[in-house]
Amino acid sequence: MITTTTLDNGVRIVTQNIAYMHTVTTGIWVANGTRHESPEHNGVAHFIEHMLFKGTHRRNIHQITREIDSMGGILNAFTGHEYVCYYAKVLAKFMPRAADLLADIFLNSTFPADEIERERKVILQEIKMRDDSPDEFIHDRFHQNFWSGQLLGMPVLGNEETITNLSRPAILSHKESRYRPQDIIIAAAGNVQHNELVAIMAPLFSGLSSAWQPVSTDQFSAPVKKVNCIEREMEQALVCLGTRSLRYDHEDRYALFLLTTILGGGMSSRLFQEIREKKGLAYSVYSYIISHADSGAMVVYAGTEKDHCCEVIDIAQREMTRIATEEVPQDELDAAREQLKGKTLMSLESSDSLMTRLAKNEIYLHKQQAIEDVIANYDAVTSDDILRVARGMMQSEYLHLEVMGPVCNLGLSAEMLKV
């Protein structure tokens, strides 16, 4: 059962009780991420995420780590373009202690100056590590260039210049202004009692306030057909070929999920069968969706040898064209439907997945959605729906290609992009 309590200042507490689970995952989310930063402070949301583990008025850094370890739990955080999340997963009997620990680091972190300087070095190394990891780097670069010129295109980690120049006052000011109560969601799932969590969190969060109001006029601009080549000495050429897609809450999102699954969502998908199984051109090949509040992208990824790069791109475009021009056979649609329904239902066995689902429903849908409704929406999708959605997405002028590796002499250009 899903239960929601909204405090007078707008903080939402949402729980889903699954009585048979041994664990509870509690997350404190803020619907404010990288796209809400200023360009000169790019990376500050992620910097704050790091700093909230560096000590509070009640606990120093060692006491924080020792306390979560003493519960056999997991304490972690992550930052996205539209949110940040701090979460703890523990055995159900430790939920009150974990909730108190989370609330303490969220509300009472002290941001010691020496720790800021230490963590600045860590984040600069994290940026270098991302840049040295080709698989991670190309996806990050695709996102930056697909939303180029928009706040949504800024990297979550920031860059060397912005991280180097971030001051302690700027970091504190960002947290105090952007962590507005109406943007805070406390979500918990597993063997959790709603009233117990509210009793812990409500007194701590009910006094929060912020006068900050978003002033950005950042609007999604349709992507322009473009090819970006990143020359790097590597054994493989990595390919990200994408097109515009749907926003997170779009009514056609279930047709999009099925379309992406059929195209490159598993071993039986069209791209996997054509590129890997039939031709042996790649070990890793798949498609995925990026969804934001106002826009999205669908991306095809593959890693192949330099000499096969153009062929892989041609096959990907051919399959994108095919799904936008030919009706998906009923048996293929039914198989993809069962695949997605199965993954959805299996995710219910994880308290952290359930917690994330609760929070994202609040952020993007502004309501909770019963799992029965999700399954029904998958069942309602027809081949005509997939064809209609694909035709709207698979258009040559929306295509964006990122290629990395020994690729400068391949003659790649925007003229070759066509679906």
N, C-alpha and C positions, 0 to 999 in steps of 0.2 A: 504494500500500500504506500502511495506517495502522499506526503503531507507537507503543506507549506504554511509558514508563519512569516508575515511581513511586519517588521518593527515600525514604529511611528516615523523614524527617519529614513525608511526605505530599504534598509538591509533585509534581505530575504534569507530565510533558513528553510531549506528543502531537504527532506529525508525520504528514503525508501527502505522500509523494513523488510528484510528477508530473514525470517526467524531461524532457518536452518543453517545459515552461514556462521562460520567461526570468526570471521573478521568484520571490521568496520573500517571503511576508508572515508576520511573527512577531508574536505578541501575548502579552502577559502579562496574564492575567485574574485577578481576585479575585472569588469568589462572595460578595460582600458589598457591598450598595448602599444606596440611600436608605432602604429599609424597615428596615435594621439600625441606623439612627441613632436618637438620642433626639430628641423634639420640640424641645427647646431648642437642639439642635445641628443642626437640619434644614438640609441643604445642605453639610455638612462633607465628605461623600464627593466631591462635585463640586468643592469648593474644593481638596481634596487633588489631584485630577486636574489642576487648573490649575497647582498649585505644583510638580509633579514636572518641569516644564520650565524651572524658574527657577534651576537651577544645582546642581552636586554638588561634592564635595571635589576631583574631578579636572577638571571642566569647568564653566566659567561659562555663562551663558545664551547668549552669542554663540557660544561654541565648540560648544554643542549644535546650534544652528541651522545653523552653517557646516558642521558635519560631515555632517548629513543632506543638506544641499544639495549637498555635494561628491560624494555618491553618486547624485545625481539621484533621491533617494528621497522618501518621504512618512513623516512622523512625526506621530502624532496620538493622540487618546484620546477616550473617551466613557464616560459614567456612566449606568446604568440603575437601576431600583428594586431589582434583585437582583444586580447585578454592576458592575464597572468594568473597562475594558480600555485598555491602552497598547499601541500597535502601530507597527510600521515595515514599509513595503513597499519593497523594493530589488531591483536586479538580483541574480541568484543569487550572483555572485562576491563581492558585498558582504555576504552574510549574516552572516559572523563579526563584521564591524565593527558592523553594525546590532544584532546580538544583544548585543554588549558595551555599546553605547550605551543600549539599552533596560534592560539589567540595572543599569547605573550610575544612571540616573535613578530607577529603581524602588527600588533599595536604598540609595542614597547621597545623595539630595537633602537640601539643607541648610536649606531653608525660611527664607531670610533675612527678618528682620523688616520691612525696607523693601519687599521684594518682596511680602510678605503684604499690606501696606497698599495697595500699588499694585494688586494683583490683587483686593483687596476692592472697589475702585472699579470694576474691569472687570466683576466678577460682578454688582454692583448695576446697571451699565449693561446687562448681558445680561438681567437680569430685566425691566428697562424695555423692552428691545427685544422680548422675548417678549410682554409685555403690549400693545405697540403693533402686534403682528402678529396680526391677527384669526384667520387660519387656524391659526397655532400655538397661540394662546391658548385657543381653544375646545376643542381636543383635550386640552390640559393641564388645563383646568378640568373637562372630563368625567371624566378619570381621578381628579382630586382628589375630586369629589363622588360618583362611583360607589363609591369606597372610603372615603367620608367616615367619620371617627372611627376609622380604622385607620392603622397606620404605613404601610401600602401606599399610602394616599392622600396622603402628603406629597409636595410637589413636589420634583423632582430638584434644581432650582436653589436651593431654600430660599426664604426671603422676606427682605424688607428688614431686619426686626428681627433674625432669627437670623444673617444674614450680617454685619450691623454689629457684633454682639456676640461673634462667634467670636474666641477668643483663640488666640495661637500655641500655648500649652500644650495647649489642647483639640484643636487640629488635629493636633499631634504625637501626643498620646495616642490619638486615634482611629486614626491610621495604624498605630502600633505594636501596638495591640491587635487591630484588625480584619483586618489583613493576615496572617492565620494561614497557615502553610504548607499545611495540609490544604485550604484554600480557594483556593490558587493553582494555576492551570493555565497552563503555557507551551505555546502551540499555534503550530505553523508548518506552512505548506502551500506547495507549489510545488516547485521544483527544489532540494530540501533533503535533506541526508543526516542521518538521525536521530542516529547516533553522534557526528557532528560537533557538532550542537547540544547534545547531552547533555554532551559534553566541555567545552563552554563554560559551560553553565548550572549543572551539578551542583555544581561547587566553590563557586560563588557563592551558591547557594540552599540548600545542604544544612545550613547552620548556623542557619537561621531557626527561631524558636520563638515561641509566644504562649500564655499561660495563659488568655486571655480565652475565655469561653464565652457563647453567646447566652442571655439571660435573659428575652427578650420572650415573652409569651404571646399575641402578636397572632395572632388567628385570623380567617379570612374570615367575614364576616357577609353573609347574602344581602341584596342591595340592595332598597330599598323604592321602590315606584312614586313618581316624583317629577319635577317640572318646575322647572328653574331658568332664569330669563330674565335676560340681561345686557343692559341698555339701553345702546346706543352709537350715536352718529351715524355711520351707514355707508350705502353704496349698496345693500348686500345684507343679507339675514338669513341667518345661518349656523346650520345644524341638525346636531346630533349626537344621534341616537336609538340607544340601546343596550340590550342585555339581557345577563343573565349567560350565561357560556359555560363552556368546559372548561379545566382546568389544562393546563399545557404538555405533560405526559407522558401525558395521558389516552389510553386505548386507542381511543377514538372520534375522535381528532384528525384522521384522514384524511378521515372523513366530514364533519367540521366544515370543513376546508379546501375541500372540494368544494362544500359548502352555501354558504359565503361567496363562492366564485367564481361560482356560479350566480346568487346574489342580486345581487352588485355588484362582481364582480372583473374587469371589463373592458368593452369596447365592446359586446359581445354579451350582457352580463348583463341581467337583468330590470329592475333599477333604471335602468340607463343607457338602455335601450330605452324604458321607460315615461316616465321623467321628462325625459330630454333629447331623444331622437329623436322620440318621438310627440307630446310636448306642448311641448317647448322651454322648460321651466321652469328649467333649470339648465345651466350650462356644466360644472361639476364635480360629480359624484355617484358615490359608490363605497361599498363596505363593507370593513371590515377587522377583524382579530382582535387583541385584547390577551391575551397568555398569561403567566401567572405560575406559580410553583411550586405554588400551592394553589388558584388561581381564575383566572377569565378573563372577558372581555366580548367581545361582537360588536357593532360599531358601524356605523351607517349615517350617512354625512355627505353634505350637499348645501349649496350656496350658491345662494340664489334671491332674487327680489324680495320685499319685505315682503308685498305683496298676494297672493303665491303661496305663502307660508310654510305656511299650514294645509293647502293642497292637497298640497304635497310631503310633509308629515308623514302625511297620510291615505294617499297612494300607498305610502309606505314601509311603513306598518303593514299595508296590504292585501297587499303582496308578502310580508311576513314571515308573515302568516296563511296565505297561499297555499302557501308552501313547507312549512308545518307541517301542512297538511291535504290536500294533493294530491301524489300520487306524481310525482316528476320524470320526464319522458319519457326513454326510453333514449338517444335521439340527443342530447339536451341534456346528459345526464350524461356521455356519451362525449366530447363536445366539451370540457366542463370538465375532464375527466380528462386529455385530451391537452394542454390548455393548461397545467395544473399540472405534468405530467410534463416538458413542454418547458422550462418555466421552471426546474425543478429541475435538469435536465441541462445547460442553458445556464449555470447558475450555477457549474458545475464548471470553467468556463474562466477563472474569476477566482480568483487565489490568496488574496485577502482574504476572499472569500465562503467559500472552503473552510476557511480558518483559523477564521472565526467559527462555522462549522458544527461543527468539531471541539470548540471550547470549549463551545458551548452543549449539545452532546451530553453532555459530561462534567458540566456543571452540572446539567442537568435530567433526563437519562436515565441518568446514571452508567455509561454505556457508549458505545461507538461503534457506529453503525448503517451497514451497507453500503448504498450507493445502490441496489443491486438489491433490497434489502428495502423501501426507501422506495417504489420503483416498484411492487413487488408489492402493497404495502399500498394504494396508489391503485387498482390494478386490482381489488382484492378488494371495494371499496366498492360496495354496491348501492343502488338507489332506496329500498328498505326501510330501510337504514341511515340515509340522509339524513333520511327522514321521522321515524324514531325519535329521532334527535338533535335535529332541529328542534322536535319536540313537547316535548322536555324543556327547551328554551331559550326558545321563543316563548310566554311566558306573561305575561299583563298585569301581574301583581304584580311582575315583574322589570324592567319597562320604566323607563328613565331618559332624560329629554330635557333637553338643553342647547340653548338658542337665544340667539343674540347678534345685536344690530342694533337697528333702530328698532321694537321688538317689544312695548313695554309695553302697548299698547292692543289687542293681538290676542286677548286673552281666553284665553290658553293656560293649561290646568290639567291636573292629574293625571287628571281624569275623562275627558279625551279620549284617554288612552292605553289602547288596547285591541287585542289580537291574539287 
